Amino acid sequence: MPKSFSRGLKAYFFCKIKKNKLKRKFPRHFIGTKSMINKDLAAFEQLAQRLIQAENENPVVRPVPPAEVMDKLQLELDEKGLDEASWQAQLEELMLHTPRTATRGFFNQLFGGRHGKALVGELLSVLLNNSMYTYKAGGPMIGVEKELLQQSARLVGYDPSHAQGMMAPGGSMTNLMALLMARDAYQESIPQEGVNRKMTLYTSTESHYSVPKNAAFAGVGRQQLRYIATNHRGEMDATALSEQIKKDRAEGFAPFLINATAGTTVLGAFDPLNELADVAEAENMWLHVDGAYCGAVIFSDKLRYLVQGAERADSFSYNAHKMLSVPLSASLIVTRHPRQLYDTFANDAEYLYQTDSEGWNPGKLSMQCGRRNDALKLWSLWKALGREGLGGMVEHQFHLADVARNYVENNADYTLYSFAPSVGICFNYKDIPAERLCNGLYEAGELMVGYGQFRDDVFVRLVTVNAGNSEADIHHFFQKLEAYAEKELLAPH
């Protein structure tokens, strides 16, 4: 028998044995055949319909205490897998005990609601499973993201032919990207040599909590962050800012970044961007506008005035998963200094960037390498509604805020602490401590709403960022709150 034939025969039987072992070791449902995927998608549709039914019946779910959640919902992972029916049943049980963020009873965070056109885009991006670092891996999805960023830059007031941007997983990340660009714009040697002097950055006392974290991440340090006082509306004081910068320069510090806010976390206030831009230009500093919460006012012809001066900022960010009802997460940052974006974040990798031009390989402009497609869901929604439709969604949320604010102002049992225009309505009811009221509503499964603080006042913070809500839903909120308070907190026991 020829040796070549003998080797071929051995190889054939080796492959047959190996294949049979694989069959024994890995059942077909582990591999993800087309029939199994279709079956799993059918299970998903059943789960989705069950969730929507549950949301209509009970907009708020009673929370499972953390001490009980592992056992009650069988979250432990075992050596052996479940049969199909048990697997689906446990998923359903888990799903039905999870907070419902798209209902008329959820007013707790700075996001809420659900829009079908965005949801379809999200589901397709999961099925396609592209990574957005190269055109080779992302294909036309890279073009989708480029168009979103270019049009967003145009709405900010930048020249879209001389602006660039990136999508990132959350406003904290876009704030960090702005800080890093500002740092490197101040001293271009930092990416190679590191921070070698005391640099200072400036933000209001009402800004997002990511700012001090990012100062630490960037090597600047939390101690070099200066908190600038605000006026009674929660807006940064430009005069106090200018004075603090001059003081720091006199003491040998290197001021490099002003972080402005378009929609503060508690009061929903807008910093005076033109005044801050005057300071930034006079001091040769980078101005970033953190519009994660309310930066989407750029879509509205009626409300864009709230960020007047944004075109003078060096960078601008907003979260589409807040006011635009896009599934988490979808955050965008744009800058009028595209070269700085590249200089701060680019790093060559021959194994990765092998085809196409630099502009179509966005991995060179991002914090990440592997990056999910967060663009398609916003593009799908924008394509369906147009810029005018998205602007209408934002305007509707401000209208709902006006409805809530008018209710509070015209009811003697309430005290109002916030100001128009804002989608945050801050109030107290009958002097009941806000923490007690909010936590009680949550634990009873009545409403999800949080509380906040400005200066010495602590209050309920209602946010109207669900574009699917109606005026009736706002009145329903107050009816629920008042009924619970009268029965559980004010009635004699």
C-alpha positions, 0 to 999 in steps of 0.5 A: 500500500503506498505511503501516501494512500495510507496517510490519507486513509488514517487522516480520513478515519481520524477526522471521522472519529473527531467528528463523532466525538464532537457530535457526542460532546456538543449537541446541535443546539450548542452550535446555533443552527438555522433551525435553532436560531429561528426557534430562539427568535420565536421564543424572543417574540413570545417574551417580548409580547409577554413583557408588553402585556405586563407593562400595560397591566402593571407599569411598575414592578415591585422590586425584589430585595437584593438579599433575595434576588439570587435565590428567588430568580434562580440566578446561579449558573450550573454545570448542566444546561436547561431544557428549552421550556425551563430556559424560557420560563426562567428568562420570563421570570427574570424579565418580569421582575426587572424595572420597566423603563418604557412605561408611564410609571417610570420617571426615575432616570434621565432616560425612558420610553421606547420607539419602535423604529429605533428598536428595529435598528437596535435588533438588526445591529445585534443580528448583524453583529458588526464591529465598528473599527474598520470598513472591512468589518462594518461595511456601510454601517460605517457610512451610517455612523459618519452621516449621523456625526456629520449631521449632528455637527451641522445642527451644533453649528459646526461646518460639517466639512471641517468637523468630525466625531465619534459614538461612545457608550455613554456621556461619561465616555464622551466627557472623557474624550473631550477632556483628553482632547483638551489636555493634548491640545494644550500640550501635544507632548502629553500622549508620549511623555505624560502629564508633567505639570499641574493642569486645571479644569473647570466645571459647575457645582451642578455638573455630572459626576463623571467630571472628577472621575475623568480628571483622575483617569486622565492623570490630571487629578481630582484635586486640580478640578475647580467647581464653579458656583452657579446662580439660583437657577443652577447655571454656571457663573461666568464671572466666578469662572474667569476670576478662578482661572486668573487666580490659578494662573497666578499660582502657577497652574495651567488651566486647559478645559472648561466643561459646560453643561446643557441640562444639569442633572438635577435642575436641568439648567443650561450654562450660558455658553456664549459667556463661557465661550468668551472666557475660553477664547480670552484664556485660550482654553478648550470649551466642551459642552456636555449635552448628554441630558438635554443637548438634543435641543439642537434638533428643535428650531423652537428650543435650539436657543437654549444652547446658543453659542454651542458653535463656538465650543470646541466639542459638543456631546449628546445622548440619543438614549435620553431625549430621543428614546433610542435604546441604551446606549447611543452617545455622540461627540463632535468637534470642530478640531478633527485633527485633535481627535485623530492625534489623541486617539489614533494608534496604528495596528497593521493587523487591523487597518489593512484596507480603505482610507483613514476616514473609513476606519473609525477605530483610529478615532475611538477609545475602543477597538471592538465597538458595537454598532450604536449608530443604526438605531438612531439612523433608523429613527432619524430616517423614519421621522426626519430632523423635524420629527426628532425635534417634535419629540424633544418639544413634546417633552418640554411641553409635558414638563410645562404641564407638570410645572403648572400642576405644581404651581397651581396646587397649594400642597406643592412647593416648586424648586425648579425653573422653566424651561427644563424637563426636570420638575423639582418639588415637594408635597405636603412637606413629606421628606422626598427620600421617604416619598420616593422610596415608598412609591418604589417599594410599593410598586406604584411609581419610579421617581427619584429625588435630588438636591440643590444647595440646602433643598432636597426634593422630588425630581420628576423628569419628562424624558419619555416622548411616549407619554401624554398629558394624561400620564403626567396627571396620572403621576400626580394622582398616584403620588397623592393617593399613596401619600394620603394612604400610607404616609399621612393617614393616622395608623 
